[in-house]
Amino acid sequence: MAEQRPGEPFKRVDVHEAKEMIDAGNVQVIDAREPWEHAEGHVPGSLRIQHMAVLVQADKLARDRPILFICKSGARSAVAAEFAASLGITDLYNVDGGHEAWAAAGYPMELGD
């Protein structure tokens, strides 16, 4: 169940909740990792925007649907979600455990950029 901790402008979800959100559609998935990490394997259909580039690439962020941020473990994606929140975006989610948990759950990964 999505959890919002005090002081965090996003909700935390585990990989199973993230997969359900993706399968249901109408969610934008942002991979907040480095280009080489994304190329080695990422959530299918995710858009790569490095966590420190969210403010610069704000025009690529959805304003009409939830945004799900994911990185390797959940730390950089939390920073990316914080940046998105500073832009006034409110329907934000961070995947706890990130791609490590996604892969461990056996969910599909796409290669390349």
HELIX and SHEET records of a PDB file:
HELIX    1   1 VAL A   15  ALA A   24  1                                  10    
HELIX    2   2 PRO A   35  GLU A   40  1                                   6    
HELIX    3   3 HIS A   51  ALA A   53  5                                   3    
HELIX    4   4 ALA A   58  LYS A   60  5                                   3    
HELIX    5   5 ALA A   75  SER A   86  1                                  12    
HELIX    6   6 GLY A   98  ALA A  104  1                                   7    
SHEET    1   A 5 LYS A  11  VAL A  13  0                                        
SHEET    2   A 5 LEU A  92  VAL A  95  1                                        
SHEET    3   A 5 ILE A  67  ILE A  70  1                                        
SHEET    4   A 5 GLN A  28  ASP A  31  1                                        
SHEET    5   A 5 LEU A  47  ARG A  48  1                                        
END                                                                             
